[in-house]
Amino acid sequence: MSYVIGVDASTTAAKAVAWNREGSAIADGRAEFALALPRPGWHEQDAEDWWRATVTAVRRVLESVDASAIEAIGLTHQRETFACLDEHGRAVRPAIVWMDVRAARQVDRFGSDDVHRLTGKPADTTPALYKLLWLREHEPETIERTRWVVDVHAFLVNRLTGTWRTTSACADPLGLIDMDREDWSDELLAQVGLSRERVPTLLSPGEVIGELSAAASDELGLPAGLPVVGGAGDGQSAGLGANATRPGTAYLNLGTAVVAGTVSEHYAWDRAFRTLIGAVPGTYAMETLLQGGTYTVNWFLERIAILDAGRLGLGLRDVDLLETAAARLGAGAEGLLLVPYWASAQTPYWDPAARGMLFGLAGHHGKEHIFRALMEGIAFEQRLALERMEQALGQPVEVLLTTGGGARSALWRQILADVMQKTVVACREAETTSLGAGIHAAAAAGWHGSLLDAAEAMTGTGARHMPNDETAARYDELFAIYREIYPRTAPLHRALQRAFDP
């Protein structure tokens, strides 16, 4: 038997999975790391944690799988997060995470249609471009001390192989790549005070990016010389792991952020979506984005809805109790709507000042109402974003393939089907992001005829949810209210931000 390992260095953990030729998970490992919030809206990490967690996750896989059976290792990662490193590859400051919103003023000053057309990214705090502009303005010494600016993928590739390389599909979310040429934009690099000598070399996703070094071999327990295969950002990788590779089908990743994407062979740009280089060379991924996905769910569980279900001795979690209670409520959580802008608004509004809202809160509402309203609010927001993307592309989406931690919830999948009036299908494998990295590795190892053949052979589907006509009609009525809440309050969001902006 032979296997490949897919490593997913996500926002809060590194996950490693050993995959066989059929796309079945044989063994897995996980190691979490911290997310620091030094100031409201700021999100940072210690870049060394990415490597430490990857080592731990891979070693846990090798407790169940013989290292000699591994034929290649593939990588995917949290996308816009970046680190500033010195000449020795050590961080000169904490890494800035994709959800950080400190660069709102830089977005206002430097965001433009020209930058959007060049990069495929609407002006927003998510791309690293604007945070690098913030660093140049507020921490010029950081830019001066920085030898390498790297995405998470490039950081890990360097630790694995000793080279400074990444793929276009991994670096692209930083917002520094010319999409027409699929290469670094010298103009944008100069604008943030860098040059192409200070960023990694770009390869295509699915290429062998290097070989495992002797030093990395000692740490990981894998054989030196093992092929390391370049991947794509976690959203594109999840789409590959879901086999959302055809028009009319989209991936819906219910992770820390909620990302829905569809694939095209033609480059297009519009405020209704952001465009990224696809996981399959020669393709583009058009995505909608909501930063407050399971991030918002976890916020509610950890800070508001503390039930301590473990004391019941039934093996239940707080989220299990809340979901059971929420399922008993009808559509609309008895008059409560939630707008999930806990980490600003992305598609289609791109407003860093936007904040979350509970609308209709009354005395009879409890934790279960808020929990259901949260799931419904994310579904409403996804409908809003997807409708705009369909209109802009002139290409309807008929089937949504769900992945990520939130996709484990049958209740949430049905809510999505009813709200969006689409067929919602659970992927056979929940860890599709890691599977995407595994598919890249498998294709590079020669297991299948092509990358698309590998995706076809290694993926599958599970439960299918069709919209319920009666419930969908009720959600139509509520959606008409929901879609008015942000536009009518947008000036107040910006006024509130100015009141607290230092």
C-alpha positions in Angstrom: 0.0 0.0 0.0 1.1 3.5 -0.7 -0.2 6.9 0.5 0.2 10.6 0.2 -0.1 13.2 3.0 -2.1 16.3 2.6 -1.3 19.1 5.1 -3.8 21.9 5.8 -2.2 24.8 7.7 -5.5 26.5 8.6 -6.3 29.5 10.8 -6.2 27.7 14.1 -4.6 24.3 13.5 -2.4 22.2 11.2 -4.1 19.0 10.0 -2.3 16.2 8.3 -4.1 13.3 6.6 -2.8 10.2 4.9 -4.9 9.5 1.8 -5.0 6.3 -0.3 -5.6 6.1 -4.1 -9.4 6.1 -3.6 -9.4 9.3 -1.5 -10.1 7.5 1.8 -8.5 8.9 4.9 -6.2 6.3 6.4 -4.7 8.3 9.3 -4.8 11.8 10.5 -3.2 14.2 13.0 -4.0 17.6 14.2 -2.2 20.3 16.3 -3.8 23.6 17.3 -2.1 27.0 17.6 -3.0 30.3 19.1 -4.7 33.3 17.4 -3.7 36.6 19.2 -5.9 39.7 19.2 -3.6 42.4 20.5 -6.2 45.2 19.7 -9.8 45.1 18.5 -9.8 44.0 14.9 -6.2 42.9 14.9 -5.4 39.2 14.4 -1.8 37.9 14.7 0.1 34.6 15.0 3.6 33.3 15.7 4.8 31.9 12.4 6.9 29.3 14.1 3.6 27.8 15.4 2.7 26.9 11.8 5.8 24.7 11.5 5.6 23.2 15.1 2.0 22.3 14.5 2.8 20.8 11.1 5.5 18.6 12.6 3.2 17.4 15.4 0.3 16.7 13.0 2.5 14.7 10.6 4.1 12.7 13.4 0.7 11.8 14.6 -0.2 10.4 11.2 3.0 8.3 11.2 1.9 6.7 14.5 -0.5 4.7 12.3 1.2 4.7 8.8 4.7 3.5 7.9 6.7 6.5 6.7 8.2 4.4 3.9 4.7 4.0 2.4 4.3 7.8 1.8 5.0 8.8 -1.8 4.5 12.6 -1.6 3.3 15.4 0.6 1.1 18.2 -0.5 0.3 21.5 1.2 -2.6 23.9 1.5 -2.9 26.9 3.8 -4.8 29.9 5.2 -4.6 32.3 2.4 -4.0 36.0 2.9 -2.0 35.5 6.1 1.6 36.5 5.7 4.9 36.7 7.6 7.8 39.1 7.4 11.1 37.2 7.8 14.8 38.2 8.1 17.6 36.6 6.1 17.6 33.6 8.3 13.9 32.9 7.8 12.9 34.1 11.3 10.0 36.4 11.8 10.7 40.1 12.5 7.2 40.6 13.9 4.1 38.5 14.4 2.4 37.3 11.3 -0.7 39.2 10.3 -3.7 36.9 9.8 -6.2 37.2 6.9 -9.1 38.4 9.1 -7.1 41.4 10.4 -8.9 44.7 9.6 -6.3 47.2 10.7 -5.8 48.5 7.2 -9.2 50.0 6.6 -7.7 53.5 5.9 -5.2 52.0 3.4 -8.1 50.3 1.6 -9.9 53.7 1.4 -6.8 55.5 0.1 -5.2 52.9 -2.2 -8.1 50.6 -3.3 -9.2 51.3 -6.8 -10.8 49.7 -9.9 -7.3 49.5 -11.4 -6.0 47.4 -8.5 -9.1 45.3 -8.6 -8.8 44.6 -12.4 -5.1 43.8 -12.0 -5.4 41.5 -9.0 -9.0 40.2 -9.1 -9.5 41.4 -5.6 -12.0 44.1 -4.7 -10.7 46.7 -2.2 -11.0 45.1 1.2 -8.9 44.5 4.3 -8.5 40.8 3.5 -5.6 40.9 1.0 -2.1 41.3 2.4 -1.5 44.2 0.0 -3.3 46.8 2.3 -1.7 45.4 5.5 1.7 45.8 3.9 0.8 49.4 3.1 -0.1 49.8 6.7 3.2 48.4 7.8 5.1 50.7 5.5 3.2 53.6 7.1 3.2 52.6 10.7 6.1 50.2 11.0 8.7 51.3 8.4 11.4 49.6 10.3 9.6 46.2 9.8 9.8 46.6 6.0 13.5 47.6 6.3 14.3 44.6 8.3 12.3 42.2 6.2 14.2 40.0 3.7 11.3 37.8 2.7 7.5 38.4 2.7 5.9 34.9 2.5 2.5 33.3 2.5 2.0 30.4 5.0 2.6 27.8 2.1 6.0 29.4 1.3 7.0 29.4 5.0 6.3 25.7 5.2 8.0 24.9 1.9 11.1 26.6 3.1 11.1 24.6 6.3 10.5 21.4 4.3 12.9 21.9 1.5 15.2 24.9 2.3 14.0 26.8 -0.8 12.0 30.0 -1.1 9.2 28.8 -3.4 5.4 28.9 -3.5 2.7 28.5 -6.1 0.8 31.2 -7.9 -2.5 29.7 -6.5 -1.0 30.1 -2.9 0.5 33.5 -3.3 -2.3 35.0 -5.3 -4.6 35.8 -2.3 -1.9 38.2 -1.0 -3.1 40.6 -3.7 0.3 41.3 -5.2 0.0 39.2 -8.4 -0.9 40.4 -11.9 -3.7 37.9 -12.8 -3.2 38.3 -16.6 0.4 37.2 -16.3 0.1 35.0 -13.2 3.2 36.6 -11.9 4.2 39.1 -9.2 3.2 42.7 -10.1 6.4 44.8 -9.9 4.2 47.9 -9.6 2.4 46.6 -6.5 5.6 45.2 -4.9 7.2 48.7 -5.3 4.1 50.3 -3.8 4.6 48.3 -0.5 8.3 48.8 -0.5 9.4 45.4 -1.9 10.8 43.8 -5.0 10.5 40.4 -6.5 13.9 39.5 -5.0 12.2 39.6 -1.6 9.2 37.3 -2.4 9.3 33.6 -3.3 9.6 32.1 -6.7 6.3 31.1 -8.2 5.4 27.7 -9.6 2.1 26.2 -10.8 -0.2 24.3 -8.3 0.5 20.6 -8.5 4.1 20.9 -9.4 6.8 19.2 -7.3 8.2 22.2 -5.5 11.2 20.5 -3.9 12.4 17.5 -2.0 12.3 17.0 1.8 15.6 18.1 3.3 17.6 16.0 5.7 16.8 18.5 8.5 13.1 18.3 7.9 13.3 14.6 7.6 14.7 14.4 11.1 11.9 16.5 12.5 9.0 14.9 10.7 10.0 11.3 10.5 9.5 11.2 6.8 12.3 10.0 4.3 14.6 12.6 3.0 14.1 13.3 -0.7 10.3 12.9 -0.5 8.6 15.0 -3.2 7.0 18.1 -1.7 4.1 19.2 -4.0 2.9 22.8 -4.3 -0.8 23.3 -3.6 -3.4 26.1 -3.6 -5.0 28.3 -0.9 -7.4 26.5 1.3 -10.5 27.7 -0.5 -9.3 26.5 -3.9 -8.0 23.3 -2.4 -11.4 22.6 -0.8 -13.0 23.1 -4.2 -10.6 20.5 -5.7 -11.2 18.2 -2.8 -14.9 18.5 -3.4 -14.4 18.0 -7.2 -16.2 21.3 -7.9 -14.4 21.5 -11.2 -17.3 22.0 -13.6 -19.7 25.0 -14.4 -23.0 24.8 -12.5 -21.4 23.3 -9.4 -19.9 25.3 -6.5 -18.0 24.5 -3.4 -19.3 25.9 -0.1 -16.7 25.8 2.6 -18.3 26.3 6.0 -15.1 26.9 7.8 -13.7 29.8 9.9 -14.8 31.9 7.0 -17.6 30.9 4.6 -16.4 30.7 1.1 -18.3 29.7 -2.0 -16.6 29.3 -5.3 -17.1 28.2 -8.9 -14.5 27.5 -11.5 -14.0 29.2 -14.9 -11.3 29.0 -17.6 -11.7 32.7 -18.3 -10.6 35.6 -16.1 -13.3 38.0 -15.0 -13.5 40.5 -12.2 -16.5 42.1 -10.5 -17.4 43.4 -7.0 -19.8 40.5 -6.7 -16.9 38.1 -6.2 -13.1 37.9 -5.9 -11.1 36.1 -8.4 -8.2 33.7 -7.6 -5.9 31.5 -9.5 -7.5 28.0 -9.5 -6.2 24.8 -8.0 -6.1 23.3 -11.5 -3.6 25.1 -13.7 -5.3 27.2 -16.4 -8.5 27.9 -14.3 -9.7 30.7 -12.1 -11.9 30.4 -8.9 -14.6 33.1 -8.5 -15.5 33.3 -4.9 -17.8 34.9 -2.5 -16.5 35.5 1.0 -17.9 36.0 4.5 -15.1 36.1 7.2 -17.5 35.4 10.0 -18.3 31.7 9.5 -17.6 29.1 12.2 -15.5 31.9 13.7 -18.8 33.5 14.6 -20.2 30.2 15.8 -17.2 29.6 18.0 -17.4 33.2 19.4 -21.0 32.5 20.4 -20.2 29.1 22.0 -17.1 30.4 23.9 -18.3 33.8 25.1 -22.1 33.7 25.3 -23.7 30.2 25.2 -21.6 28.4 27.8 -23.7 25.4 28.8 -21.0 22.9 30.1 -22.8 20.0 28.4 -19.9 17.7 29.4 -21.2 17.6 33.0 -24.2 15.6 31.8 -22.0 12.6 31.1 -23.7 11.9 27.8 -20.8 12.6 25.5 -22.5 15.8 24.3 -21.0 19.2 23.5 -22.6 22.6 24.0 -23.1 22.8 20.2 -25.0 19.5 20.2 -27.5 20.8 22.8 -27.9 24.1 21.0 -28.5 22.4 17.6 -31.1 20.1 19.1 -32.9 23.0 20.7 -32.6 25.2 17.5 -34.0 22.4 15.4 -37.3 22.6 17.3 -37.8 26.2 16.3 -39.4 27.2 13.1 -37.8 29.1 10.3 -36.9 32.6 11.4 -36.1 31.7 15.0 -39.4 33.2 16.2 -38.7 36.7 14.8 -35.0 37.0 15.2 -32.6 37.8 12.4 -28.8 38.0 12.6 -26.4 39.8 10.3 -23.1 37.9 10.6 -20.6 40.7 10.1 -18.5 39.8 13.2 -15.4 40.4 11.1 -16.6 43.1 8.6 -18.6 42.6 5.4 -17.1 41.2 2.2 -19.0 40.2 -0.9 -20.9 42.1 -2.2 -20.5 45.2 0.0 -16.7 45.1 0.9 -17.2 47.3 4.0 -14.6 47.0 6.7 -16.7 49.2 9.0 -19.7 46.8 9.0 -20.4 44.9 12.2 -22.7 42.2 13.3 -26.3 42.8 14.3 -29.2 41.0 16.0 -32.5 42.4 14.6 -35.8 41.7 16.4 -34.4 40.7 19.8 -37.2 40.2 22.3 -37.7 38.8 25.8 -38.7 35.4 24.7 -35.5 34.8 22.8 -32.8 32.6 24.3 -29.5 31.0 23.3 -31.2 28.5 21.0 -32.9 31.4 19.1 -29.6 33.2 18.6 -27.9 30.0 17.5 -30.5 29.3 14.9 -30.5 32.9 13.8 -26.8 32.6 13.4 -27.0 29.6 11.0 -29.9 31.3 9.2 -28.0 34.6 9.0 -25.0 33.0 7.4 -27.3 31.2 4.9 -29.1 34.5 4.1 -25.8 36.2 3.5 -24.6 33.4 1.3 -27.8 33.7 -0.8 -27.2 37.4 -1.2 -23.6 36.9 -2.3 -24.3 34.0 -4.6 -27.2 35.7 -6.4 -25.0 38.6 -7.1 -22.2 36.4 -8.4 -24.6 34.4 -10.6 -25.9 37.6 -12.1 -22.4 39.0 -12.8 -21.1 35.8 -14.4 -24.3 34.9 -16.2 -23.8 31.4 -14.9 -26.3 29.8 -12.5 -25.1 27.5 -9.7 -27.4 24.4 -9.3 -25.5 22.3 -6.8 -23.5 23.3 -3.7 -21.0 20.8 -2.4 -20.5 21.6 1.3 -17.2 21.1 3.1 -15.6 22.3 6.4 -16.5 21.9 10.0 -20.0 23.5 9.7 -20.9 21.1 6.9 -21.1 18.3 9.5 -24.4 19.8 10.7 -27.4 18.3 8.9 -29.6 21.1 10.3 -27.4 23.8 8.8 -27.2 22.0 5.4 -31.0 21.9 5.3 -31.3 25.5 6.3 -28.9 26.4 3.4 -30.9 24.4 0.9 -34.2 26.0 2.1 -32.8 29.6 2.2 -30.8 29.4 -1.1 -33.3 27.1 -2.9 -30.4 25.0 -4.2 -29.5 21.4 -3.9 -27.0 21.1 -1.1 -24.8 18.0 -1.0 -22.4 16.9 1.7 -19.0 15.8 0.5 -18.1 12.3 1.4 -15.0 13.5 3.1 -15.3 16.4 5.5 -11.6 17.3 5.3 -11.8 18.3 1.6 -9.2 21.0 2.1 -6.6 18.5 3.0 -7.9 16.1 0.4 -7.3 18.8 -2.2 -3.6 18.9 -1.1 -3.6 15.1 -1.3 -5.0 15.1 -4.8 -2.2 17.5 -5.9 0.3 15.1 -4.3 -1.3 12.0 -5.9 -1.3 13.5 -9.4 2.3 14.5 -9.0 3.1 11.0 -7.8 1.6 9.6 -11.0 -1.3 7.8 -9.4 -3.8 9.0 -12.0 -3.6 10.2 -15.5 -4.1 13.9 -14.7 -5.1 16.2 -11.9 -8.8 16.1 -13.0 -8.6 12.3 -13.1 -7.2 12.3 -9.6 -10.1 14.6 -8.4 -12.6 12.3 -10.0 -11.1 9.1 -8.6 -10.5 10.4 -5.0 -13.8 12.3 -4.2 -17.4 11.4 -3.5 -20.6 12.7 -2.0 -22.9 11.9 0.9 -26.2 13.3 2.1 -28.3 15.3 -0.3 -30.7 18.1 0.8 -33.4 19.5 -1.4 -35.3 22.7 -0.6 -38.6 22.2 1.2 -41.2 24.4 -0.7 -43.1 25.6 2.3 -40.0 26.4 4.4 -38.4 28.0 1.3 -41.4 30.3 0.9 -41.1 31.4 4.5 -37.4 32.1 4.1 -38.2 34.2 0.9 -40.3 36.5 3.1 -37.6 36.8 5.7 -34.9 37.3 3.1 -36.7 40.3 1.8 -36.3 41.9 5.3 -32.8 40.6 5.8 -31.4 42.1 2.6 -32.5 45.6 3.7 -30.9 45.6 7.2 -27.3 46.4 6.2 -28.0 49.0 3.4 -30.2 51.0 5.8 -27.7 50.9 8.6 -24.4 51.2 6.6 -23.9 55.0 7.5 -24.2 54.1 11.2 -21.6 51.4 10.9 -19.1 53.9 9.5 -20.1 56.5 12.1 -19.5 54.0 14.9 -16.1 53.1 13.5 -15.1 56.7 13.4 -16.1 57.2 17.0 -13.7 54.5 18.1 -10.9 54.8 15.5 -7.8 56.1 17.2 
